[in-house]
Amino acid sequence: MSGTWDVLDSPFQILTVCTGNVCRSPLAERLLQSGLDELAAGHFRVQSAGTHALVGEPVTPQTAVIAEQLGVEIGSFRARQLETAQIRQADLVLALDRTHRAAVVELVPQAVRKTFTLRELARFLPLVTPEREARPDQRWRSAVALAQRQRRPPTDDPGSVDVVDPFRQSDEVYRQMVGQLVPAVDALLVWEARAGRPQR
């Protein structure tokens, strides 16, 4: 990554949300943090929480294996309950399905403009023209507002913006979860990688 920026007092804060905070949202958290650190270290802080969290529990064994295969550290993770303060502090809330998005907005109605499902934002963000000259954190604050204007109901299956819940499900459902979650995370990282690349 070329270019330098001043050290930030307030990085762009992303909150990922699922139900138990032991499968989907921790994996999204660690993948996003790892990827964004490679692109713009110090400009992003990613955390996660659950609407009905198994507070203090580690991720499921299947999730731990997946994280290892994807090259991210997750052994230190412990589940946290979603609280209003986390939502208010976040610059962007990424719900793993529509029920979590609704729960976030029910807790903090003003958060509707910064709350998307992960797969929903992965669809809209490529439509947003990035502010290339801005710092990464500033670029994303602008992008969230612009992405909100692109928000449209899915024209196909409404569930196409959700990531399936694999908790207590088969390995096949975990594979399905990975197949939905990882490409969506990659779409966000690709947007930032292209936005931060010097123009020729």
Secondary structure as the mmCIF struct_conf table of DSSP 4:
data_model
#
loop_
_struct_conf.conf_type_id
_struct_conf.id
_struct_conf.beg_label_comp_id
_struct_conf.beg_label_asym_id
_struct_conf.beg_label_seq_id
_struct_conf.end_label_comp_id
_struct_conf.end_label_asym_id
_struct_conf.end_label_seq_id
HELX_LH_PP_P HELX_LH_PP_P1 ASP A 6 LEU A 8
BEND BEND1 ASP A 9 SER A 10
STRN STRN1 PHE A 12 CYS A 18
BEND BEND2 THR A 19 CYS A 23
HELX_RH_AL_P HELX_RH_AL_P1 ARG A 24 ALA A 40
TURN_TY1_P TURN_TY1_P1 ALA A 41 GLY A 42
BEND BEND3 HIS A 43 HIS A 43
STRN STRN2 PHE A 44 GLY A 50
TURN_TY1_P TURN_TY1_P2 THR A 51 HIS A 52
TURN_TY1_P TURN_TY1_P3 VAL A 55 GLY A 56
HELX_RH_AL_P HELX_RH_AL_P2 PRO A 61 LEU A 70
TURN_TY1_P TURN_TY1_P4 GLY A 71 GLY A 71
TURN_TY1_P TURN_TY1_P5 GLY A 75 SER A 76
STRN STRN3 GLN A 81 GLN A 81
HELX_RH_AL_P HELX_RH_AL_P3 THR A 84 GLN A 89
BEND BEND4 ASP A 91 ASP A 91
STRN STRN4 LEU A 92 ALA A 95
BEND BEND5 LEU A 96 ASP A 97
HELX_RH_AL_P HELX_RH_AL_P4 ARG A 98 LEU A 107
HELX_RH_3T_P HELX_RH_3T_P1 PRO A 109 LYS A 114
STRN STRN5 THR A 115 THR A 117
HELX_RH_AL_P HELX_RH_AL_P5 LEU A 118 PHE A 124
HELX_RH_3T_P HELX_RH_3T_P2 LEU A 125 LEU A 127
BEND BEND6 VAL A 128 VAL A 128
HELX_LH_PP_P HELX_LH_PP_P2 THR A 129 PRO A 130
TURN_TY1_P TURN_TY1_P6 ARG A 132 GLU A 133
BEND BEND7 ALA A 134 ALA A 134
HELX_RH_AL_P HELX_RH_AL_P6 PRO A 136 ARG A 149
TURN_TY1_P TURN_TY1_P7 GLN A 150 GLN A 150
BEND BEND8 THR A 155 ASP A 156
HELX_RH_3T_P HELX_RH_3T_P3 PRO A 158 VAL A 161
TURN_TY1_P TURN_TY1_P8 PHE A 167 ARG A 168
HELX_RH_AL_P HELX_RH_AL_P7 ASP A 171 ALA A 195
TURN_TY1_P TURN_TY1_P9 GLY A 196 GLY A 196
BEND BEND9 ARG A 197 ARG A 197
HELX_LH_PP_P HELX_LH_PP_P3 PRO A 198 GLN A 199
#
